[in-house]
Amino acid sequence: MSEVGRLILLGAPLGNPADASARLREVLVSADVVAAEDTRRLTRLARDLDLTVGGRIVSYFEGNEERRTPELVEAILGGYVVALVTDGGMPSVSDPGYRLVRATLDVGAPVTVAPGPSAVTTALAVSGLPCDRFCFEGFLPRTPGGRRSRLRALAAEERTLVFFEAPHRIGAMLTDLADTFGADRPAAVCRELTKTYEEVLRRPLGELARWASEGDPRGEITVVVAGAPVTAAERPDDDTLRAAVAEREAAGRSRRDAITDVATEYALRRRDVYTIVHS
């Protein structure tokens, strides 16, 4: 038992155990309590990593987190180190964890992180879509009406969007995306990231919707969608573009990179921004 208890959030491999960090391994061995979204998956991960979980293992998932949170906070206040691990990625990001983090902070106990893989940034990086500005929407509402309403609210969002979706809803989701955002909007469906059967499909939304309707997609799915194009009416004037480039240069970016950043942000050709800056 530690003199000062704390909560450690563990970034777990998305599928490939080789992605586990040295710190993840260390904490799994040394923590007094390991709270796992699925204790069977934790046991399998420990076996793949050839290690023995040193502390007590308890389940912590959507169905019991309200009841179990006070128990874990009490353990932390008692001086124990509690580690939280989900099935993959970072706790609290569309996974159990936020409730425990908030409760731990509310009693003045420390919370720290052993960083690791993230399906959000992994899918974003491999999508081939702009990554400089993005927003994470997690899972859309499960009902058709709720899903379409949320998508209508996002249709004009200019940042790249990242979603999670279950295999049995991916077809309906992609169809609604194509209907709401436009069938030609670029997107990527990332399935089973880092696993043996990893698949990344980079196509317009209309084609992805047809792909899903004709097949039977399975596994963990992350969808990345390009932001809405900036219309001519929304295009900043030349002085604003020059100021945007100058601001980035002042922050330490090279002029070349600053021009590229501004062109990407406003969906303009880099050559056009270059001409404006140097005119």
Summary of the structure (lengths in Angstrom):
residues: 279
radius of gyration: 22.2
end to end distance: 66.5
largest distance: 66.9
contacts: 886
relative contact order: 0.12
helix: 45%
strand: 19%
